[in-house]
Amino acid sequence: MNHVPLKGIIAYPITPFDQNEQVDLVLFKKLTERLVLSGSHAIAPLGSTGVLPYLNDAEKQAITEACIQQVADRIPTLVGVSNLTTERTIYHAKFAEKAGATAVMIIPMSYWKLTDNEIVRHYDAVASKISIPIMAYNNPATGGVDMSPTLLKRLLEIPNVTMIKESTGDVQRMHLLKRELGEDVAFYNGSNPLALAAFAAGANGWCTAAPNLIPELNLSLYEAVQNNDFGSAQNLFLQQLDLLRFIVNKGLPRAIQAGLNILGEEGGHLRAPLQPLANQEISELNRILREQELVS
């Protein structure tokens, strides 16, 4: 098993719906193929961009299978399997492994604030049932729990937990991870506006929905960092900063769906309670994309 199978630009596809708010698997496969052909280094369905909490078990399984079948081993797949209960998380993790996922990503989800011991037991229980690597996802804004470096270090003692995605939006946290967890830790940035700072701090990759709209800029930034050309990297990052801020501030599913439509791609529909961007917001997004010369 490759314990750290991911690096580079890890792209998040949206989960599109039809007019009746049913998952549109045909469109999902088409959008996933766009991400593969654009040069993304891995595909990660069923995260925040993929509205994981709004899907039932059958829909999650269908998206998992559709993604893995479409990618067809051309690049790695990182499947989100998070759930409120440990039992359901294990269920989806086992399903993803059987379907052929390269790795799975888990964020601790709970109505009640979980203790460190509860979180460790949760990850350990899932890891004991699968053999593929696990990425521990720290995003207190959506999960409600901020996993400290001390807790993350405990999680890394679990053999399958080999990667950490950090989405607190605090670049100092990334430097702290390196100091506390060691140079060999594989951590990934999940905060779009901190992409450059995270790479400078040693991130192995960037988990982002931005390749749906600006894959060339995302990939060029990563390549510049790999070449230690931080002058070019800074210029490339600044070119995309307005868009990165926009998609985060407006909500990833809404913003990506609208952006795809602006680019002439079918973006599908959203599932309530999510609603499309307002006309003024679409105009703002159109302006940002026009500045990138992506639309006329």
Number of C-alpha atoms within 10 A of each C-alpha: 9 10 17 19 18 25 18 21 27 27 28 27 29 29 33 26 18 15 12 10 13 14 22 17 18 10 18 23 21 14 21 25 16 16 24 18 11 15 16 22 20 24 27 28 29 25 23 19 22 22 18 20 14 14 17 9 11 9 16 25 18 12 22 26 18 19 28 26 14 15 20 12 12 12 17 22 27 28 30 27 25 24 19 14 13 18 13 15 23 22 17 22 28 20 18 26 18 11 16 18 24 25 29 26 23 24 26 28 21 13 8 9 14 14 11 17 10 12 22 19 14 19 23 18 16 23 20 12 12 19 16 22 24 29 25 24 25 23 20 17 11 14 15 17 20 18 22 14 17 12 14 22 17 16 24 20 12 16 14 23 26 22 26 26 25 27 23 19 19 13 19 12 17 26 17 14 23 18 12 14 18 11 10 7 20 23 29 29 31 24 22 23 21 20 26 23 18 27 23 15 19 19 24 22 23 28 26 23 31 26 24 22 21 18 20 14 18 23 19 15 26 23 16 16 19 13 11 12 12 17 10 16 22 15 11 20 22 14 14 21 16 14 23 22 14 18 21 18 10 13 14 22 28 21 25 24 24 24 24 16 15 20 17 9 14 16 24 20 23 23 20 9 6 13 11 16 17 11 9 9 15 17 13 14 22 20 16 19 21 14 13 15 9 14 13 10
